[in-house]
Amino acid sequence: MTQPFSKPAGRLAFTTDGYVVNPIFFPGGDIGKLAVCGTVNDLAMNGARPLYLSLSAIIEEGFLLSELERIMQSVKKATEEAEVSIIAGDTKVVNRGQADKLFITTSGVGIISPGIDISGANARAGDKVLLSGTIGDHGIAIMSQREGLRFSMTLESDCAPLNKLVSQMLEGSSSIHCLRDPTRGGLATTLNELARQSKVGIVVEEAKISVKEEVKAVCELLGLDPIYVANEGKLVAVVDSADANKILARMKKNNYGRDAAIIGEVTNEHPGKVVMKTKLGPSRIVDMLSGELLPRIC
Amino acid sequence: MTQPFSKPAGRLAFTTDGYVVNPIFFPGGDIGKLAVCGTVNDLAMNGARPLYLSLSAIIEEGFLLSELERIMQSVKKATEEAEVSIIAGDTKVVNRGQADKLFITTSGVGIISPGIDISGANARAGDKVLLSGTIGDHGIAIMSQREGLRFSMTLESDCAPLNKLVSQMLEGSSSIHCLRDPTRGGLATTLNELARQSKVGIVVEEAKISVKEEVKAVCELLGLDPIYVANEGKLVAVVDSADANKILARMKKNNYGRDAAIIGEVTNEHPGKVVMKTKLGPSRIVDMLSGELLPRIC
């Protein structure tokens, strides 16, 4: 299906992502919500206002129509929250056993307003590093569901569209240098990517990084470090230090940024490397994730 | 991956399609070429000049890297021929048995120049119906490969990017009312869609519709009618009768339109219905395809 649309002012951004998450329903969301939020967030992290999405579904023969409808309802709900429109779509059905229930690929087009220049290469020494909330919620929610772990408290994925949080952060400010959502590979991988792209060092304080008790518990049980676990509703921002507190205050006003904190800063020392000041005192180098922690996390 | 791009003049068009063709390599192409041509053609059939594509691949664990490289080479070749750029991409790997080798979803953004108004609802009584070449090549090539049928002559898919053919047809002319590529459901389904959308009747002459001997032979063997078999490099155009011969001459100059012909015309009689004058004399109603002739044809 092709759909013409009217042309807005500014530069355009275009993104795509395939979603193969297993299970397709999980606490806090499903593959449909995830696909919409993921593409919305990809655009938002480039400073683009998401406008139009496409959705292509590959469905295994025998997949229940009732489940497909439930997923499309959550697609609808997510697009309404993010205020984006799905204007193109496709479905393909393959024989039983040729796909695992349902795969969704979303693409998105957005608009980058004049004057906005956000890039992973823009971090400068002295900048502050902000994190919008707790880490590891999505990855641990998926893993718990998959492994059949049960808790006294319900652990939910943080899956959410962050475009409004971003637009509130950007309001009247050109001091946001980098934005990124720490999905696959988690916070540690995102910080390393920014350090490498910007050729700077990043220092973060472990004590400033929030991790929910349930996430901590599962991580200890399974020998995982939450800084490597995927998030689907969090962002990292690198901002001019002069505006850091102002931007932090704006973030805290948004439901998806209410636990935001300044977790560290950018330095000219150890370019390309991320160092964490641990709660116990000594600093350690935080490396990128090598290999994949969990398959089919998104 | 998100990529900003500069904004061209005119209306924009956005499309998406998933490709699950089986086998992934077939005479005349592979899943990569098909995915690029399919999305390029979707845009071209709306009168849009294709500009940017995204490509998302879902890959089964154990799929040979050498085959993936071969497919990406044909993606590259097809984008070069169509003069489009892939500016966003994603890959996901799923466990063995959770997908059948490789699925590709492409999305595309194109530009519709001012003054172009092509729609399935624009056919008017008196218009001529043009077909760009032989029908059924893609579907029969896939089916032959799948069923292990062998012929003395090689039957190839017609899979091709048609955007240049379309831009040559459009040159300085606003008399093209409808454009459509007869993919799933074949020529018969496309003609029925146009008749219904435009609320007109369409009359075509069987003798004017070219079918290759090999396609005829396989269709007879399997009890298929080539007018229902999928094409991936053909188009149907409904044009003002005054300009039909001029447009036909332009089509014949392009390699993908060299066998083009005027196959029929639009009438006010039997609105919503397609009638075929058979070679033997009598006319018959050509209905839409009900159900799917072949699964995983694209």
Interface residues (C-beta under 8 A of the other chain):
Chain A: M1 T2 Q3 P4 F5 S6 K7 G10 R11 L12 A13 F14 T15 T16 D17 G18 Y19 V20 D42 L43 M45 N46 A48 Y52 S54 L55 S56 A57 I58 I87 A88 G89 D90 T91 K92 V93 V94 N95 G97 Q98 A99 D100 F103 T105 S107 V109 I112 P295 R296
Chain B: M1 T2 Q3 P4 F5 S6 K7 G10 R11 L12 A13 F14 T15 T16 D17 G18 Y19 V20 D42 L43 M45 N46 A48 Y52 S54 L55 S56 A57 I58 I87 A88 G89 D90 T91 K92 V93 V94 N95 G97 Q98 A99 D100 F103 T105 S107 V109 I112 P295 R296
